[in-house]
Amino acid sequence: MADSWEFLRQVPVFAGLNPEELQHIASLALRRRYRKNMYIFMEGEPGDAIYFVTRGAIKLFQVLEDGREKILHFVREGEIFAEVLLFEGGLYPATAQTLEDTEVGIIRNADMEELLSRHGEMAVKIIKVMSRRLRQAQNHIRDLALKGAYGRLASSLLQLARQYGKPREDGVTIDLNLSQQELASLIGTSRETVARILSDFKRLGTVEVERQRITIIEPEKLREW
């Protein structure tokens, strides 16, 4: 990635570093390209690197005992993932799969730790990412325990809009191509249930759905759910 170090300016973890420092990081990073639906790593595999998305999007998920998929996070351009293994190493706790054609940068943990030893502000930013992911996981557990399917989907759509929303004149479009099955895996229900709820949300004028892109038209109605 040495020839594209300027992209690193867009990654919040690296924000604030000067061009020389960014060039150094870029010289350590590998670039890999993946087609849609390809696996970057699998749950249970040993991990020794931190990743960041330079183009595209991925999902992180676990496979439950009954074979169903449980989506944990979505990751878009400029975001890091697999940071949980940075400080202790070990096995990947989840599988990373592309949602579309995707390009990622990869930095070995040993190289990343050396960088963090010289740039404490980067360590703080990574800890903030980990803290945010933990908070999201806690909220997700709460939603699964306390809310019905309508409430869980409404809550998830609002959170996705906050993270990946692109404003337009009549609402906010979630900038991810999400199938009904992926939404079902995210909120712990069936694809048929998600289809029925989205149909109700559309009928009420709350959302629009076009080619797997969801636009929230009336966020207050979703909050009521």
C-alpha positions as CSV (number, residue, x, y, z in Angstrom):
1,M,0.0,0.0,0.0
2,A,3.0,2.3,0.0
3,D,1.7,4.1,-3.1
4,S,-1.6,5.0,-1.5
5,W,-0.7,6.2,1.9
6,E,-2.9,9.3,1.6
7,F,-6.0,7.0,2.0
8,L,-4.9,6.4,5.6
9,R,-5.9,10.0,6.4
10,Q,-9.5,8.8,6.1
11,V,-9.1,6.1,8.7
12,P,-10.0,7.7,12.1
13,V,-7.4,5.6,14.0
14,F,-4.6,7.2,11.9
15,A,-6.0,10.7,11.9
16,G,-3.6,13.3,13.2
17,L,-0.4,11.6,12.0
18,N,1.8,13.5,9.6
19,P,2.6,12.4,6.1
20,E,5.9,10.8,7.0
21,E,4.2,8.7,9.7
22,L,1.4,7.7,7.3
23,Q,3.9,6.6,4.7
24,H,5.6,4.5,7.3
25,I,2.3,2.8,8.2
26,A,1.5,2.3,4.5
27,S,4.8,0.6,4.0
28,L,3.9,-2.0,6.6
29,A,0.4,-2.7,5.3
30,L,-0.6,-5.3,2.8
31,R,-3.5,-4.8,0.4
32,R,-5.8,-7.6,-0.5
33,R,-8.9,-7.6,-2.7
34,Y,-11.9,-9.9,-2.3
35,R,-15.0,-10.5,-4.4
36,K,-18.5,-10.3,-2.9
37,N,-19.3,-13.1,-0.4
38,M,-15.6,-14.2,0.0
39,Y,-14.2,-15.0,3.5
40,I,-11.4,-12.9,4.9
41,F,-10.9,-15.1,7.9
42,M,-12.9,-17.7,9.8
43,E,-14.1,-18.0,13.4
44,G,-11.6,-20.1,15.3
45,E,-8.6,-19.4,13.1
46,P,-5.4,-18.0,14.7
47,G,-5.2,-14.3,14.2
48,D,-2.0,-12.1,14.0
49,A,-3.1,-8.9,12.2
50,I,-5.4,-5.9,12.4
51,Y,-7.5,-5.0,9.3
52,F,-9.0,-1.9,7.9
53,V,-11.4,-1.5,5.0
54,T,-10.2,0.7,2.1
55,R,-13.1,-0.1,-0.2
56,G,-16.4,-2.0,0.2
57,A,-18.0,-3.5,3.2
58,I,-17.9,-6.7,5.3
59,K,-19.9,-8.4,8.0
60,L,-18.6,-10.1,11.1
61,F,-20.7,-13.0,12.3
62,Q,-20.7,-16.2,14.4
63,V,-22.3,-19.5,13.6
64,L,-24.7,-20.7,16.3
65,E,-24.9,-24.4,17.4
66,D,-28.0,-24.9,15.2
67,G,-26.1,-23.6,12.2
68,R,-27.7,-20.2,12.0
69,E,-25.7,-17.1,11.4
70,K,-25.6,-14.4,14.1
71,I,-24.3,-11.0,12.7
72,L,-22.3,-9.0,15.2
73,H,-21.1,-5.9,13.2
74,F,-20.9,-4.4,9.8
75,V,-17.6,-2.7,8.7
76,R,-17.3,0.0,6.0
77,E,-14.6,2.0,4.4
78,G,-12.2,3.7,6.9
79,E,-13.1,1.3,9.7
80,I,-10.8,-1.2,11.5
81,F,-11.7,-4.8,12.5
82,A,-10.1,-7.7,14.3
83,E,-8.7,-5.2,16.7
84,V,-9.8,-7.5,19.6
85,L,-6.8,-9.7,19.0
86,L,-4.3,-6.9,18.9
87,F,-3.2,-6.9,22.5
88,E,-3.5,-10.6,23.4
89,G,-3.6,-12.5,20.1
90,G,-5.5,-15.8,20.0
91,L,-8.2,-17.1,17.7
92,Y,-10.6,-15.0,15.7
93,P,-13.9,-14.9,17.7
94,A,-15.9,-14.3,14.5
95,T,-15.9,-14.8,10.7
96,A,-15.4,-11.9,8.3
97,Q,-17.2,-12.1,5.0
98,T,-17.5,-9.4,2.3
99,L,-20.9,-7.9,1.5
100,E,-19.6,-6.5,-1.9
101,D,-16.3,-6.4,-3.8
102,T,-13.9,-5.2,-1.1
103,E,-10.3,-4.2,-0.5
104,V,-8.7,-4.3,2.9
105,G,-5.4,-3.2,4.4
106,I,-3.6,-5.6,6.8
107,I,-1.0,-4.8,9.4
108,R,0.6,-7.5,11.4
109,N,0.0,-7.2,15.2
110,A,3.7,-7.1,15.9
111,D,4.1,-4.1,13.6
112,M,1.0,-2.4,15.0
113,E,2.2,-2.8,18.6
114,E,5.5,-1.2,17.6
115,L,3.5,1.8,16.1
116,L,1.3,2.1,19.2
117,S,4.4,2.2,21.5
118,R,5.4,5.4,19.6
119,H,2.0,6.9,19.1
120,G,-0.1,6.6,22.3
121,E,-3.0,8.6,20.7
122,M,-3.5,5.7,18.2
123,A,-3.8,3.2,21.1
124,V,-6.5,5.5,22.7
125,K,-8.4,5.6,19.4
126,I,-8.3,1.8,19.1
127,I,-9.5,1.4,22.7
128,K,-12.4,3.7,21.9
129,V,-13.3,1.6,18.9
130,M,-13.3,-1.5,21.1
131,S,-15.3,0.3,23.7
132,R,-17.9,1.3,21.1
133,R,-18.2,-2.2,19.8
134,L,-18.7,-3.5,23.4
135,R,-21.4,-1.0,24.0
136,Q,-23.1,-2.0,20.8
137,A,-22.9,-5.6,21.8
138,Q,-24.4,-4.8,25.2
139,N,-27.3,-2.9,23.6
140,H,-27.8,-5.7,21.2
141,I,-28.1,-8.2,24.0
142,R,-30.6,-5.9,25.7
143,D,-32.7,-5.6,22.5
144,L,-32.8,-9.4,22.1
145,A,-33.9,-9.9,25.7
146,L,-36.4,-7.1,26.0
147,K,-37.8,-6.1,22.6
148,G,-40.0,-7.9,20.2
149,A,-39.0,-8.4,16.5
150,Y,-40.6,-5.0,15.5
151,G,-38.6,-3.2,18.2
152,R,-35.4,-5.0,17.4
153,L,-35.6,-4.2,13.7
154,A,-36.5,-0.6,14.3
155,S,-33.6,-0.2,16.8
156,S,-31.1,-1.9,14.4
157,L,-32.2,0.3,11.4
158,L,-31.8,3.5,13.5
159,Q,-28.3,2.4,14.6
160,L,-27.3,1.5,11.1
161,A,-28.5,4.9,9.9
162,R,-26.4,6.6,12.6
163,Q,-23.3,4.7,11.5
164,Y,-23.7,4.4,7.7
165,G,-26.5,6.9,6.9
166,K,-26.3,9.1,3.8
167,P,-28.8,12.0,4.0
168,R,-31.1,12.7,1.1
169,E,-34.0,15.1,0.7
170,D,-36.7,12.8,2.1
171,G,-34.7,10.8,4.6
172,V,-31.5,8.9,5.4
173,T,-30.3,5.9,3.3
174,I,-28.3,3.2,5.0
175,D,-25.3,2.8,2.8
176,L,-25.1,-1.0,3.0
177,N,-26.6,-3.6,0.6
178,L,-28.5,-5.8,3.2
179,S,-30.6,-8.8,2.3
180,Q,-33.6,-9.7,4.4
181,Q,-31.7,-12.7,5.6
182,E,-28.8,-10.6,6.8
183,L,-31.2,-8.4,8.7
184,A,-32.8,-11.5,10.2
185,S,-29.4,-12.7,11.3
186,L,-28.7,-9.4,12.9
187,I,-31.8,-9.3,15.0
188,G,-32.3,-13.0,15.7
189,T,-35.4,-13.8,13.8
190,S,-36.5,-15.4,10.5
191,R,-36.3,-13.9,7.0
192,E,-40.1,-14.2,6.7
193,T,-40.6,-12.1,9.8
194,V,-38.2,-9.4,8.6
195,A,-40.1,-9.3,5.2
196,R,-43.4,-8.9,7.0
197,I,-42.1,-6.1,9.3
198,L,-40.5,-4.2,6.4
199,S,-43.7,-4.5,4.5
200,D,-45.6,-2.9,7.5
201,F,-42.9,-0.2,7.9
202,K,-43.3,0.6,4.1
203,R,-47.1,0.6,4.3
204,L,-46.9,3.1,7.2
205,G,-44.5,5.3,5.2
206,T,-41.7,4.8,7.7
207,V,-39.1,3.3,5.3
208,E,-38.4,2.7,1.6
209,V,-36.6,-0.3,0.3
210,E,-35.0,-0.4,-3.2
211,R,-32.4,-3.0,-4.3
212,Q,-31.4,-3.9,-0.8
213,R,-30.9,-0.3,0.2
214,I,-33.2,0.9,3.0
215,T,-34.1,4.6,3.4
216,I,-35.6,5.8,6.7
217,I,-38.3,8.3,6.0
218,E,-39.8,8.7,9.4
219,P,-37.3,8.0,12.2
220,E,-39.6,9.1,14.9
221,K,-42.0,6.3,13.9
222,L,-39.2,3.8,14.3
223,R,-38.3,5.2,17.7
224,E,-41.9,4.6,18.8
225,W,-41.5,0.9,18.1
